[in-house]
Amino acid sequence: MRYQDAPVSQLRKLTRDYTRPSYGVIAKTAPFMVVPGKENEFDEYFTVVCSKLLGNATQDIQADVVSEPSKNLFELKQLYSETRDLNVPATFVRQKLIQMFSSSI
């Protein structure tokens, strides 16, 4: 992973645009499915995690992004908060709420 500081406002927009309400894909690069029967638990946990990561944050957050301004491209792969010890999507995998797929399909 290559983390860089990313503006919280941009991450909030990406999170809303690409992951809410069904989450589906992180940055259109890491497809996954919610484990059957865990949909409600995932929705609740997703809201909590996003709130902790982005809710009251004012400083930039570490993110692994693909950024090509010339192509108007800013894709979010992972978010990481050292103070909260959260890594998205890894935290959902550890909780057995999602199953990742290979992005080389």
Secondary structure, DSSP 8 states (H G I E B T S, - for coil): --EEEE-HHHHHHHHHHHHTTT--EETTTEEEEE-TT-HHHHHHHHHHHHIIIIIS--S-EEEEEEEEGGGTEEEEEEEEETTTTEEETHHHHHTT-EEE--TT-
